[in-house]
Amino acid sequence: MFFGLLVLVLGDIALFVISVIFGLVATIIVSAILFPVLLFLMFGLFVVNPNEARVLQFFGRYVGTARDPGLRWLNPFYTKRRISVRVRNFETERSKVNDANGNPVEIAAVVVWRVVDTAEACFQVDDFVNFMRVQSEAAVRSMATQYPYDSTDDDVVSLRGDTKVVTDQLESEIQGRLSQAGLEVLEARITHLAYAPEIASAMLQRQQAGAIVEAREKIVEGAVSMVQMALNDLSERGVVELDEERKASMVSNLLVVLCADKSTQPIVNTSSQS
């Protein structure tokens, strides 16, 4: 179409020049009228870049979308709105929200998205980019209130401990909000997660205390097993016969040795009884 219009414009100019030279009045009038018409038709030419689309309207009515890259020609009366369909990133601001346990946490996420339905992106919302930002931040806040920051129960989903579950939930929630605007969420993941500064110190002490308790439980469990094994081996091999009182004393001493924070200092009794 481009080359056809170009040939017609050049031919009309040549015809106009020849008509002026030979004094052909009728031909001059025709070529003069034809020239602006051809120029007007040239306004129907437009370029579609890769990963770009043009939303077409005819006097306010949506007539389609041009997606194929290259030089295109359509009705000059069509309005052609440029829409990028490239993959884009958006990182939410750090938001302070309360988790499922009521603890204030700071959370932020990154959303990878693109336009898949240009008509809905243009006509369903005023500004689809701003709509995506607002809805993404709202979805992050909503998701953060559904789970605790951390949990010692393996059956309870937490923000810190179950990243895959939380990420899938976040992506699903954002997609549900953006579908009406013709947007597709390719990926959504948490980029920042921490307790709010005012309780961070206290929660760190709580986590440390929990870790110490869990470690002590393991130590005591192992110490009890070792004491039981020692008593059984002594009894089976007949090394020494212990009454209940000495067994209790031995159990107490072994537990003190095995559960102590510091290395014990052995005391060797070399005194002899007369």
RAJO-V959128 format. One record per backbone hydrogen bond with DSSP energy under -1.0 kcal/mol. NH is the residue of the N-H (numbers start at 1). CO is the residue of the C=O. Records with the same first field share a line. If there is no record, write none. Layout:
NH->CO / CO
This chain:
5->1
6->2
7->3
8->4
9->5
10->6
11->7
12->8
13->9
14->10
15->11
16->12
17->13
18->14
19->15
20->16
21->17
22->18
24->19
25->23
28->24
29->25
30->26
31->27
32->28
33->29
34->30
35->31
38->34
39->35
40->36
41->37
42->38
43->40
44->41
45->42
46->72
48->70
53->83
54->66
55->81
56->64
57->79
58->61
61->58
63->56
64->56
66->54
70->48
72->46
74->44
78->75
79->57
81->55
83->53
85->51
88->113
90->111
92->109
95->107
97->105
99->103
100->147
102->99
105->97
106->194
107->95
108->192
110->189
111->90
112->187
113->88
114->184
116->182
117->182
121->117
122->118
123->119
124->120
131->127
132->128
133->129
134->130
135->131
136->132
137->133
138->134
139->135
140->136
141->137
142->138
143->139
144->140
145->141
146->143
156->153
159->148
160->149
162->158
166->162
167->163
168->164
169->165
170->166
171->167
172->168
173->169
174->170
175->171
176->172
177->173
178->174
179->175
181->178
182->179
183->178
184->114
186->112
187->112
189->110
191->108
192->108
194->106
196->104
199->196
200->196
203->199
204->200
205->201
206->202
207->203
208->204
209->205
210->206
211->207
212->208
213->209
214->210
215->211
216->212
217->213
218->214
219->215
220->216
221->217
222->218
223->219
224->220
225->221
226->222
227->223
228->224
229->225
230->226
231->227
232->228
233->229
234->230
235->231
236->232
237->233
239->234
247->243
248->244
249->245
250->246
251->247
252->248
253->249
254->250
255->251
256->252
257->253
258->254
259->255
